Amino acid sequence: MFLVGLTGGISSGKSTVSSMLRELGCPVIDADVVARKVVEPHTRTYSRIVHHFGSEILLENGEIDRQKLGQLIFASEEKRKLLNSITHPEIHKAMLRQILCCFLRGYRYVVLDVPLLFETRRLSQFLNHTVVVYCDPATQLSRLMQRDGLTQEQAEQRVATQMPLKEKRGLASHVIENSGSREDTHRQVLRLHTKLEDSMDFIFVRVIAITAAASLGGILLYAAKILLS
């Protein structure tokens, strides 16, 4: 099994591509879904966030108001970095658990759907392929304004907090152009899936994994270290 990183920008269509891959039977580990789970009430991450950002970010039922927290971090780079330092290690550990499960089930490859894949770079060293879902800037702004009911100024502010899609595109090994129709995007996803399925990367990675496991259980020791840190 090998790992494929999927990323994009806000409103670039990453979720659409992720759904298409799932429909093709690909296991997709969504960092956003994991992120929501690690900040559920009574978790260690939840307690740390409330400690640093205050109880005013909570809903009446005690859950974190993601919209209110989002407004805080989009307006302050310092607060955004603080939140990332709290949540990212826990998200990565939870994702690792899911990766190990997929490995044991014998999948050829697993897709890691990570919005900040290139910004954090922590996972990049473990990926055999990286995929960026790209759309032109005008389309991105239009989609964001329509989706979230934002003014152009608000949309531009949110886009500006992320690495430009053009820069991400230059870092990726594969690009899905998502400025056009859904049918065109789907054709590109099918081609990508076929290319990954035909890849022999999984054999190389599995040989390394078996060798490491035979050498004092290298992979298990590494995984245990990450999960217990």
Beta strands, then each sheet from edge to edge (+ up, - down):
strand 1: 2-7
strand 2: 28-30
strand 3: 109-113
strand 4: 129-134
strand 5: 174-177
sheet 1: 2+ 3+ 1+ 4+ 5+
end
